[in-house]
Amino acid sequence: MRAQVPDWNSPRAQQLIADGDVGGLIRWARQQRGWRQADLGKETGYSASAVSRLETADRPATDLDMLKRFADALVIPAGVLAAVLGVTPPRATTVASAQRPAASEEDPMKRRSLLAAGLAVPALALDHLDEALALLPAPAFAPSADRLAAQYRRARAQFNRGAHADLIEALPDLLATAEACADQGEAADYARLAACYDLATETLSKVGRYDASRITADRSNTYARLSGDPLAGAASARAFSIVLRHGGRAATAQRVTLHAAAQVETTGLVTPAQARTFAQMLCTVAYAAAEAGDRDRALEMIRDAERAAALLPEQPGVPTFSVTPASVTLYKVGVLWSLGDAGAAVHAGRNLRPGQFATAERRGRLHTDMARAWWRWNKPEQTAHALLAAHRTAPAEVRDRPSIRAIVTDLAHHHPRSSAVRELVAATRVRTTA
């Protein structure tokens, strides 16, 4: 067999990439190397007929694990594979401005709010992010790994303190820089790119932009698989599960997260990052199972997560996930709430304290999760007090999350004489009339 290295810049290769012809590209790369379908099958552990089905498009090109094995055997650059799969959004031809427009240059008619009282993320920033997902802008500055790391740290800090408007304004350039840094197709670059899309997914889901979060979740899933890193895959699956649950697909979320947890477990859990990621995924599986109505699996997984968290070291350094016994207990509150056991949820969270959580976002989430449990238990006064605590700690957890705003609205409509409810309405400025 001849051993010709494919020319990925050749007209034929570029045409296949432009057409998104995954099977055709696999066939062309195989032929360039002088391999038969049986040769490729032998290298990858598949039959010649499986290779044939993929190459002729009888088998949909959606099995990324299979494609990754073929690409590795044929030495197809990860960037080429990503391009033919169409996961890299088109780039704008103009250089993005490094400066924000002055406030006087913005059209105030375009700045509507996700909240009735105008407290949430401006729609203009969300529109800009939607445009960036369709046509990725050029990075504002020359991309580099150091610049990307700094941008990501700032963005994560904004998420942790609930600065959603600032974060959404920063996301287009963060994603543009991450995409540019991944042009060489290195596995670590794809893992970092997936993490940036995960952050976008979490943020968009939190403010109720589920259509856009599905786009970012899909891209993260693809890039995480291209990276080959099970920890990146777990982070992607966790973010994706949020989107699936909001889309009414909790059973699918359960399967996705369970598969990701199993992939992490195959690492042997020999490092703190692997052990923490596994514990986090058990929590995520438990919540997805509860949302899917799988009570036995949900309770089993949260018990396993409690045992796993108890074995984690006290000083995690900078792990992929920050998991503590307190954070697992907070997940337990959510699991029990989702299963309809409001009293048990309140009881589970009775000893949790804000000081056990490192960020304003998590401290706010503690209060909103307890508020949901109190509300389901038909305790409006306690619900209002919990939401007031959340608003004092992290206003965005009340202001920007549609499900929590709905509780505030219901409290205002049905319990207007409660002093705690009146204080909450005044603090959040939720309209009490249609």
Rosetta blueprint (number, residue, H / E / L):
1 M L
2 R L
3 A L
4 Q L
5 V L
6 P L
7 D L
8 W L
9 N L
10 S L
11 P H
12 R H
13 A H
14 Q H
15 Q H
16 L H
17 I H
18 A H
19 D H
20 G L
21 D L
22 V H
23 G H
24 G H
25 L H
26 I H
27 R H
28 W H
29 A H
30 R H
31 Q H
32 Q H
33 R L
34 G L
35 W L
36 R L
37 Q H
38 A H
39 D H
40 L H
41 G H
42 K H
43 E H
44 T H
45 G L
46 Y L
47 S L
48 A H
49 S H
50 A H
51 V H
52 S H
53 R H
54 L H
55 E H
56 T L
57 A L
58 D L
59 R L
60 P L
61 A L
62 T L
63 D L
64 L H
65 D H
66 M H
67 L H
68 K H
69 R H
70 F H
71 A H
72 D H
73 A H
74 L H
75 V L
76 I L
77 P L
78 A H
79 G H
80 V H
81 L H
82 A H
83 A H
84 V H
85 L H
86 G L
87 V L
88 T L
89 P L
90 P L
91 R E
92 A L
93 T L
94 T L
95 V L
96 A L
97 S L
98 A L
99 Q L
100 R L
101 P L
102 A L
103 A H
104 S H
105 E H
106 E L
107 D L
108 P H
109 M H
110 K H
111 R L
112 R L
113 S L
114 L L
115 L L
116 A L
117 A L
118 G L
119 L L
120 A L
121 V L
122 P L
123 A H
124 L H
125 A H
126 L H
127 D H
128 H H
129 L H
130 D H
131 E H
132 A H
133 L H
134 A H
135 L L
136 L E
137 P L
138 A L
139 P L
140 A L
141 F L
142 A L
143 P L
144 S L
145 A H
146 D H
147 R H
148 L H
149 A H
150 A H
151 Q H
152 Y H
153 R H
154 R H
155 A H
156 R H
157 A H
158 Q H
159 F H
160 N H
161 R L
162 G L
163 A L
164 H H
165 A H
166 D H
167 L H
168 I H
169 E H
170 A H
171 L H
172 P H
173 D H
174 L H
175 L H
176 A H
177 T H
178 A H
179 E H
180 A H
181 C H
182 A L
183 D L
184 Q L
185 G L
186 E L
187 A H
188 A H
189 D H
190 Y H
191 A H
192 R H
193 L H
194 A H
195 A H
196 C H
197 Y H
198 D H
199 L H
200 A H
201 T H
202 E H
203 T H
204 L H
205 S H
206 K H
207 V L
208 G L
209 R L
210 Y H
211 D H
212 A H
213 S H
214 R H
215 I H
216 T H
217 A H
218 D H
219 R H
220 S H
221 N H
222 T H
223 Y H
224 A H
225 R H
226 L H
227 S H
228 G L
229 D L
230 P H
231 L H
232 A H
233 G H
234 A H
235 A H
236 S H
237 A H
238 R H
239 A H
240 F H
241 S H
242 I H
243 V H
244 L H
245 R H
246 H H
247 G L
248 G L
249 R L
250 A H
251 A H
252 T H
253 A H
254 Q H
255 R H
256 V H
257 T H
258 L H
259 H H
260 A H
261 A H
262 A H
263 Q H
264 V H
265 E H
266 T L
267 T L
268 G L
269 L L
270 V L
271 T L
272 P H
273 A H
274 Q H
275 A H
276 R H
277 T H
278 F H
279 A H
280 Q H
281 M H
282 L H
283 C H
284 T H
285 V H
286 A H
287 Y H
288 A H
289 A H
290 A H
291 E H
292 A L
293 G L
294 D L
295 R H
296 D H
297 R H
298 A H
299 L H
300 E H
301 M H
302 I H
303 R H
304 D H
305 A H
306 E H
307 R H
308 A H
309 A H
310 A H
311 L L
312 L L
313 P L
314 E L
315 Q L
316 P L
317 G L
318 V L
319 P L
320 T L
321 F L
322 S L
323 V L
324 T L
325 P H
326 A H
327 S H
328 V H
329 T H
330 L H
331 Y H
332 K H
333 V H
334 G H
335 V H
336 L H
337 W H
338 S H
339 L L
340 G L
341 D L
342 A H
343 G H
344 A H
345 A H
346 V H
347 H H
348 A H
349 G L
350 R L
351 N L
352 L L
353 R L
354 P H
355 G H
356 Q H
357 F L
358 A L
359 T L
360 A H
361 E H
362 R H
363 R H
364 G H
365 R H
366 L H
367 H H
368 T H
369 D H
370 M H
371 A H
372 R H
373 A H
374 W H
375 W H
376 R H
377 W L
378 N L
379 K L
380 P H
381 E H
382 Q H
383 T H
384 A H
385 H H
386 A H
387 L H
388 L H
389 A H
390 A H
391 H H
392 R H
393 T H
394 A L
395 P H
396 A H
397 E H
398 V H
399 R H
400 D L
401 R L
402 P H
403 S H
404 I H
405 R H
406 A H
407 I H
408 V H
409 T H
410 D H
411 L H
412 A H
413 H H
414 H H
415 H L
416 P L
417 R L
418 S L
419 S H
420 A H
421 V H
422 R H
423 E H
424 L H
425 V H
426 A H
427 A H
428 T H
429 R L
430 V L
431 R L
432 T L
433 T L
434 A L
